[in-house]
Amino acid sequence: MKYLLTTTEVYRVESEDEAKKMIEEAKEDNHFILKKYTSEFKERKQKGEVVDSYWKVSLVKTFTDEKEPEFRTQITYANDIESAF
């Protein structure tokens, strides 16, 4: 039997408010324990000029205990496009 213990999810969002909202929603979700989270402002420059900016949000989620697993969790990923590659 296999148990999902932990996942790390990294997201790109467009604003600091959106990053804060995402973290607060993860804290309130009762499907996992939010072990760690970070958000950082990123800028992409080209020839010294800022061409893109965004917030990078990382969430570390724990689903069950490694030594005494209680819950089996299955994650399904969906994408808006037909194939990523």
N, CA, C and O atoms as CSV, one atom per row, in Angstrom:
chain,resi,resn,atom,element,x,y,z
A,1,MET,N,N,0.845,-1.173,0.000
A,1,MET,CA,C,0.000,0.000,0.000
A,1,MET,C,C,0.892,1.239,0.000
A,1,MET,O,O,1.936,1.260,0.653
A,2,LYS,N,N,0.480,2.256,-0.727
A,2,LYS,CA,C,1.280,3.489,-0.763
A,2,LYS,C,C,0.496,4.642,-0.178
A,2,LYS,O,O,-0.724,4.727,-0.318
A,3,TYR,N,N,1.230,5.535,0.485
A,3,TYR,CA,C,0.660,6.701,1.138
A,3,TYR,C,C,1.379,7.945,0.646
A,3,TYR,O,O,2.608,7.984,0.611
A,4,LEU,N,N,0.623,8.950,0.270
A,4,LEU,CA,C,1.208,10.240,-0.068
A,4,LEU,C,C,1.512,10.955,1.243
A,4,LEU,O,O,0.609,11.221,2.037
A,5,LEU,N,N,2.778,11.264,1.464
A,5,LEU,CA,C,3.189,11.907,2.710
A,5,LEU,C,C,3.212,13.426,2.588
A,5,LEU,O,O,2.558,14.128,3.359
A,6,THR,N,N,3.969,13.928,1.613
A,6,THR,CA,C,4.196,15.369,1.487
A,6,THR,C,C,4.288,15.763,0.025
A,6,THR,O,O,4.769,14.994,-0.808
A,7,THR,N,N,3.826,16.961,-0.281
A,7,THR,CA,C,4.031,17.538,-1.609
A,7,THR,C,C,4.536,18.968,-1.453
A,7,THR,O,O,4.280,19.628,-0.445
A,8,THR,N,N,5.251,19.427,-2.458
A,8,THR,CA,C,5.643,20.835,-2.536
A,8,THR,C,C,5.068,21.374,-3.836
A,8,THR,O,O,5.348,20.854,-4.916
A,9,GLU,N,N,4.270,22.412,-3.722
A,9,GLU,CA,C,3.655,23.029,-4.891
A,9,GLU,C,C,4.196,24.443,-5.027
A,9,GLU,O,O,4.300,25.179,-4.046
A,10,VAL,N,N,4.535,24.811,-6.251
A,10,VAL,CA,C,5.074,26.143,-6.524
A,10,VAL,C,C,4.169,26.797,-7.566
A,10,VAL,O,O,3.912,26.230,-8.628
A,11,TYR,N,N,3.692,27.995,-7.245
A,11,TYR,CA,C,2.759,28.715,-8.103
A,11,TYR,C,C,3.314,30.078,-8.476
A,11,TYR,O,O,4.153,30.649,-7.779
A,12,ARG,N,N,2.821,30.574,-9.591
A,12,ARG,CA,C,3.084,31.952,-10.003
A,12,ARG,C,C,1.757,32.690,-9.927
A,12,ARG,O,O,0.762,32.248,-10.502
A,13,VAL,N,N,1.742,33.813,-9.220
A,13,VAL,CA,C,0.555,34.670,-9.149
A,13,VAL,C,C,0.966,36.091,-9.490
A,13,VAL,O,O,2.147,36.434,-9.456
A,14,GLU,N,N,-0.015,36.908,-9.818
A,14,GLU,CA,C,0.293,38.233,-10.350
A,14,GLU,C,C,0.415,39.333,-9.304
A,14,GLU,O,O,0.946,40.404,-9.599
A,15,SER,N,N,-0.072,39.086,-8.074
A,15,SER,CA,C,-0.023,40.168,-7.090
A,15,SER,C,C,0.271,39.629,-5.694
A,15,SER,O,O,0.110,38.439,-5.421
A,16,GLU,N,N,0.702,40.528,-4.822
A,16,GLU,CA,C,0.976,40.157,-3.440
A,16,GLU,C,C,-0.315,39.749,-2.728
A,16,GLU,O,O,-0.311,38.814,-1.927
A,17,ASP,N,N,-1.411,40.440,-3.014
A,17,ASP,CA,C,-2.701,40.091,-2.405
A,17,ASP,C,C,-3.126,38.673,-2.785
A,17,ASP,O,O,-3.626,37.919,-1.950
A,18,GLU,N,N,-2.923,38.326,-4.040
A,18,GLU,CA,C,-3.259,36.975,-4.507
A,18,GLU,C,C,-2.387,35.928,-3.809
A,18,GLU,O,O,-2.869,34.847,-3.469
A,19,ALA,N,N,-1.112,36.243,-3.596
A,19,ALA,CA,C,-0.201,35.334,-2.893
A,19,ALA,C,C,-0.661,35.138,-1.445
A,19,ALA,O,O,-0.705,34.011,-0.953
A,20,LYS,N,N,-1.003,36.239,-0.763
A,20,LYS,CA,C,-1.468,36.158,0.620
A,20,LYS,C,C,-2.764,35.359,0.718
A,20,LYS,O,O,-2.933,34.559,1.639
A,21,LYS,N,N,-3.670,35.570,-0.220
A,21,LYS,CA,C,-4.942,34.858,-0.227
A,21,LYS,C,C,-4.718,33.356,-0.407
A,21,LYS,O,O,-5.348,32.545,0.270
A,22,MET,N,N,-3.829,32.996,-1.312
A,22,MET,CA,C,-3.530,31.588,-1.555
A,22,MET,C,C,-2.976,30.915,-0.295
A,22,MET,O,O,-3.355,29.789,0.026
A,23,ILE,N,N,-2.092,31.597,0.409
A,23,ILE,CA,C,-1.503,31.056,1.641
A,23,ILE,C,C,-2.570,30.911,2.721
A,23,ILE,O,O,-2.610,29.894,3.413
A,24,GLU,N,N,-3.426,31.903,2.873
A,24,GLU,CA,C,-4.488,31.838,3.882
A,24,GLU,C,C,-5.461,30.699,3.584
A,24,GLU,O,O,-5.892,29.997,4.498
A,25,GLU,N,N,-5.804,30.517,2.322
A,25,GLU,CA,C,-6.694,29.410,1.943
A,25,GLU,C,C,-6.052,28.063,2.248
A,25,GLU,O,O,-6.732,27.137,2.690
A,26,ALA,N,N,-4.752,27.948,2.014
A,26,ALA,CA,C,-4.052,26.695,2.303
A,26,ALA,C,C,-4.004,26.435,3.810
A,26,ALA,O,O,-4.104,25.287,4.241
A,27,LYS,N,N,-3.852,27.483,4.606
A,27,LYS,CA,C,-3.841,27.328,6.068
A,27,LYS,C,C,-5.185,26.811,6.573
A,27,LYS,O,O,-5.235,26.038,7.530
A,28,GLU,N,N,-6.262,27.230,5.939
A,28,GLU,CA,C,-7.616,26.871,6.383
A,28,GLU,C,C,-8.100,25.528,5.832
A,28,GLU,O,O,-9.083,24.980,6.332
A,29,ASP,N,N,-7.438,24.998,4.827
A,29,ASP,CA,C,-7.866,23.742,4.203
A,29,ASP,C,C,-7.642,22.569,5.165
A,29,ASP,O,O,-6.552,22.425,5.716
A,30,ASN,N,N,-8.650,21.744,5.366
A,30,ASN,CA,C,-8.522,20.631,6.312
A,30,ASN,C,C,-8.147,19.306,5.652
A,30,ASN,O,O,-8.232,18.257,6.291
A,31,HIS,N,N,-7.737,19.336,4.391
A,31,HIS,CA,C,-7.298,18.121,3.699
A,31,HIS,C,C,-5.811,17.823,3.907
A,31,HIS,O,O,-5.339,16.743,3.552
A,32,PHE,N,N,-5.084,18.763,4.472
A,32,PHE,CA,C,-3.640,18.617,4.678
A,32,PHE,C,C,-3.201,19.581,5.763
A,32,PHE,O,O,-3.963,20.452,6.183
A,33,ILE,N,N,-1.957,19.416,6.215
A,33,ILE,CA,C,-1.330,20.358,7.142
A,33,ILE,C,C,-0.324,21.168,6.329
A,33,ILE,O,O,0.534,20.603,5.651
A,34,LEU,N,N,-0.433,22.474,6.398
A,34,LEU,CA,C,0.523,23.338,5.711
A,34,LEU,C,C,1.758,23.455,6.589
A,34,LEU,O,O,1.744,24.172,7.589
A,35,LYS,N,N,2.825,22.756,6.221
A,35,LYS,CA,C,4.047,22.705,7.031
A,35,LYS,C,C,4.932,23.934,6.839
A,35,LYS,O,O,5.569,24.408,7.779
A,36,LYS,N,N,4.959,24.441,5.603
A,36,LYS,CA,C,5.852,25.551,5.295
A,36,LYS,C,C,5.295,26.294,4.083
A,36,LYS,O,O,4.664,25.697,3.210
A,37,TYR,N,N,5.534,27.595,4.045
A,37,TYR,CA,C,5.124,28.367,2.882
A,37,TYR,C,C,6.061,29.561,2.726
A,37,TYR,O,O,6.611,30.072,3.701
A,38,THR,N,N,6.226,29.987,1.497
A,38,THR,CA,C,7.010,31.181,1.205
A,38,THR,C,C,6.359,31.915,0.036
A,38,THR,O,O,5.674,31.312,-0.791
A,39,SER,N,N,6.580,33.199,-0.015
A,39,SER,CA,C,6.198,33.974,-1.199
A,39,SER,C,C,7.316,34.976,-1.443
A,39,SER,O,O,7.851,35.575,-0.510
A,40,GLU,N,N,7.652,35.142,-2.697
A,40,GLU,CA,C,8.713,36.091,-3.029
A,40,GLU,C,C,8.400,36.800,-4.345
A,40,GLU,O,O,7.857,36.211,-5.280
A,41,PHE,N,N,8.754,38.067,-4.384
A,41,PHE,CA,C,8.564,38.887,-5.567
A,41,PHE,C,C,9.707,38.618,-6.541
A,41,PHE,O,O,10.876,38.610,-6.155
A,42,LYS,N,N,9.360,38.401,-7.789
A,42,LYS,CA,C,10.370,38.104,-8.808
A,42,LYS,C,C,10.243,39.096,-9.960
A,42,LYS,O,O,9.147,39.529,-10.314
A,43,GLU,N,N,11.377,39.439,-10.528
A,43,GLU,CA,C,11.405,40.286,-11.718
A,43,GLU,C,C,12.275,39.617,-12.767
A,43,GLU,O,O,13.321,39.045,-12.464
A,44,ARG,N,N,11.821,39.702,-13.997
A,44,ARG,CA,C,12.616,39.194,-15.112
A,44,ARG,C,C,13.063,40.403,-15.917
A,44,ARG,O,O,12.253,41.218,-16.360
A,45,LYS,N,N,14.377,40.495,-16.092
A,45,LYS,CA,C,14.938,41.656,-16.783
A,45,LYS,C,C,15.534,41.236,-18.117
A,45,LYS,O,O,15.988,40.107,-18.303
A,46,GLN,N,N,15.512,42.185,-19.031
A,46,GLN,CA,C,16.132,41.978,-20.333
A,46,GLN,C,C,16.858,43.272,-20.687
A,46,GLN,O,O,16.242,44.332,-20.801
A,47,LYS,N,N,18.146,43.173,-20.856
A,47,LYS,CA,C,18.985,44.333,-21.145
A,47,LYS,C,C,18.825,45.408,-20.067
A,47,LYS,O,O,18.780,46.602,-20.364
A,48,GLY,N,N,18.740,44.957,-18.807
A,48,GLY,CA,C,18.643,45.876,-17.686
A,48,GLY,C,C,17.265,46.463,-17.434
A,48,GLY,O,O,17.083,47.236,-16.493
A,49,GLU,N,N,16.300,46.108,-18.259
A,49,GLU,CA,C,14.943,46.638,-18.132
A,49,GLU,C,C,14.001,45.531,-17.664
A,49,GLU,O,O,14.077,44.399,-18.142
A,50,VAL,N,N,13.119,45.862,-16.734
A,50,VAL,CA,C,12.156,44.886,-16.220
A,50,VAL,C,C,11.110,44.619,-17.301
A,50,VAL,O,O,10.423,45.536,-17.751
A,51,VAL,N,N,10.995,43.340,-17.718
A,51,VAL,CA,C,10.024,42.977,-18.746
A,51,VAL,C,C,8.870,42.149,-18.173
A,51,VAL,O,O,7.846,41.966,-18.832
A,52,ASP,N,N,9.037,41.657,-16.961
A,52,ASP,CA,C,7.988,40.843,-16.344
A,52,ASP,C,C,8.189,40.832,-14.832
A,52,ASP,O,O,9.324,40.821,-14.356
A,53,SER,N,N,7.095,40.834,-14.080
A,53,SER,CA,C,7.192,40.718,-12.624
A,53,SER,C,C,6.006,39.892,-12.130
A,53,SER,O,O,4.926,39.918,-12.720
A,54,TYR,N,N,6.225,39.160,-11.041
A,54,TYR,CA,C,5.202,38.275,-10.497
A,54,TYR,C,C,5.600,37.846,-9.091
A,54,TYR,O,O,6.681,38.198,-8.621
A,55,TRP,N,N,4.736,37.089,-8.414
A,55,TRP,CA,C,5.000,36.524,-7.101
A,55,TRP,C,C,5.087,35.016,-7.230
A,55,TRP,O,O,4.255,34.392,-7.888
A,56,LYS,N,N,6.085,34.437,-6.607
A,56,LYS,CA,C,6.269,32.989,-6.585
A,56,LYS,C,C,5.868,32.495,-5.193
A,56,LYS,O,O,6.432,32.926,-4.187
A,57,VAL,N,N,4.883,31.580,-5.144
A,57,VAL,CA,C,4.365,31.051,-3.883
A,57,VAL,C,C,4.701,29.569,-3.809
A,57,VAL,O,O,4.394,28.812,-4.730
A,58,SER,N,N,5.331,29.153,-2.712
A,58,SER,CA,C,5.651,27.741,-2.479
A,58,SER,C,C,4.890,27.259,-1.247
A,58,SER,O,O,4.901,27.906,-0.200
A,59,LEU,N,N,4.227,26.108,-1.393
A,59,LEU,CA,C,3.461,25.510,-0.303
A,59,LEU,C,C,3.941,24.082,-0.076
A,59,LEU,O,O,3.980,23.288,-1.016
A,60,VAL,N,N,4.304,23.747,1.154
A,60,VAL,CA,C,4.686,22.373,1.508
A,60,VAL,C,C,3.523,21.803,2.312
A,60,VAL,O,O,3.214,22.276,3.406
A,61,LYS,N,N,2.880,20.768,1.744
A,61,LYS,CA,C,1.688,20.179,2.348
A,61,LYS,C,C,1.991,18.767,2.845
A,61,LYS,O,O,2.594,17.970,2.125
A,62,THR,N,N,1.571,18.453,4.082
A,62,THR,CA,C,1.719,17.116,4.653
A,62,THR,C,C,0.339,16.488,4.759
A,62,THR,O,O,-0.600,17.111,5.255
A,63,PHE,N,N,0.221,15.247,4.290
A,63,PHE,CA,C,-1.064,14.565,4.253
A,63,PHE,C,C,-1.227,13.510,5.343
A,63,PHE,O,O,-2.333,13.304,5.842
A,64,THR,N,N,-0.133,12.838,5.719
A,64,THR,CA,C,-0.207,11.841,6.772
A,64,THR,C,C,1.179,11.634,7.369
A,64,THR,O,O,2.182,12.050,6.789
A,65,ASP,N,N,1.227,10.993,8.522
A,65,ASP,CA,C,2.483,10.774,9.225
A,65,ASP,C,C,3.276,9.643,8.566
A,65,ASP,O,O,2.713,8.610,8.204
A,66,GLU,N,N,4.573,9.846,8.416
A,66,GLU,CA,C,5.427,8.849,7.778
A,66,GLU,C,C,5.516,7.562,8.584
A,66,GLU,O,O,5.465,6.474,8.011
A,67,LYS,N,N,5.648,7.664,9.889
A,67,LYS,CA,C,5.842,6.489,10.741
A,67,LYS,C,C,4.551,5.718,10.987
A,67,LYS,O,O,4.562,4.490,11.073
A,68,GLU,N,N,3.450,6.434,11.100
A,68,GLU,CA,C,2.156,5.788,11.334
A,68,GLU,C,C,1.110,6.396,10.405
A,68,GLU,O,O,0.272,7.186,10.841
A,69,PRO,N,N,1.158,6.028,9.123
A,69,PRO,CA,C,0.218,6.625,8.169
A,69,PRO,C,C,-1.224,6.210,8.473
A,69,PRO,O,O,-1.508,5.046,8.754
A,70,GLU,N,N,-2.111,7.180,8.410
A,70,GLU,CA,C,-3.522,6.927,8.669
A,70,GLU,C,C,-4.377,7.080,7.420
A,70,GLU,O,O,-5.353,6.353,7.237
A,71,PHE,N,N,-4.013,8.019,6.568
A,71,PHE,CA,C,-4.869,8.375,5.444
A,71,PHE,C,C,-4.163,8.117,4.123
A,71,PHE,O,O,-2.971,8.384,3.968
A,72,ARG,N,N,-4.925,7.593,3.181
A,72,ARG,CA,C,-4.428,7.456,1.813
A,72,ARG,C,C,-4.998,8.603,1.008
A,72,ARG,O,O,-6.206,8.836,0.997
A,73,THR,N,N,-4.117,9.313,0.338
A,73,THR,CA,C,-4.517,10.485,-0.438
A,73,THR,C,C,-4.093,10.292,-1.875
A,73,THR,O,O,-2.999,9.803,-2.153
A,74,GLN,N,N,-4.967,10.681,-2.786
A,74,GLN,CA,C,-4.655,10.611,-4.204
A,74,GLN,C,C,-4.833,12.002,-4.791
A,74,GLN,O,O,-5.855,12.649,-4.566
A,75,ILE,N,N,-3.848,12.457,-5.534
A,75,ILE,CA,C,-3.869,13.783,-6.147
A,75,ILE,C,C,-4.059,13.621,-7.651
A,75,ILE,O,O,-3.429,12.767,-8.274
A,76,THR,N,N,-4.924,14.438,-8.226
A,76,THR,CA,C,-5.137,14.445,-9.664
A,76,THR,C,C,-4.776,15.831,-10.172
A,76,THR,O,O,-5.244,16.836,-9.637
A,77,TYR,N,N,-3.947,15.886,-11.202
A,77,TYR,CA,C,-3.561,17.155,-11.796
A,77,TYR,C,C,-4.329,17.364,-13.095
A,77,TYR,O,O,-4.504,16.437,-13.886
A,78,ALA,N,N,-4.777,18.577,-13.300
A,78,ALA,CA,C,-5.485,18.929,-14.534
A,78,ALA,C,C,-4.786,20.115,-15.170
A,78,ALA,O,O,-4.190,20.946,-14.485
A,79,ASN,N,N,-4.866,20.180,-16.476
A,79,ASN,CA,C,-4.220,21.249,-17.220
A,79,ASN,C,C,-5.205,21.770,-18.241
A,79,ASN,O,O,-5.994,20.999,-18.789
A,80,ASP,N,N,-5.175,23.066,-18.509
A,80,ASP,CA,C,-6.086,23.673,-19.478
A,80,ASP,C,C,-5.721,23.346,-20.922
A,80,ASP,O,O,-6.544,23.498,-21.824
A,81,ILE,N,N,-4.509,22.905,-21.134
A,81,ILE,CA,C,-4.097,22.581,-22.496
A,81,ILE,C,C,-4.030,21.069,-22.651
A,81,ILE,O,O,-3.980,20.332,-21.667
A,82,GLU,N,N,-4.029,20.621,-23.896
A,82,GLU,CA,C,-4.069,19.189,-24.171
A,82,GLU,C,C,-2.803,18.472,-23.726
A,82,GLU,O,O,-2.877,17.360,-23.203
A,83,SER,N,N,-1.648,19.089,-23.922
A,83,SER,CA,C,-0.391,18.474,-23.523
A,83,SER,C,C,0.620,19.564,-23.160
A,83,SER,O,O,0.671,20.618,-23.794
A,84,ALA,N,N,1.407,19.294,-22.148
A,84,ALA,CA,C,2.433,20.267,-21.764
A,84,ALA,C,C,3.630,20.228,-22.708
A,84,ALA,O,O,4.391,21.191,-22.799
A,85,PHE,N,N,3.790,19.115,-23.404
A,85,PHE,CA,C,4.953,18.967,-24.296
A,85,PHE,C,C,4.549,18.431,-25.641
A,85,PHE,O,O,5.399,18.245,-26.512
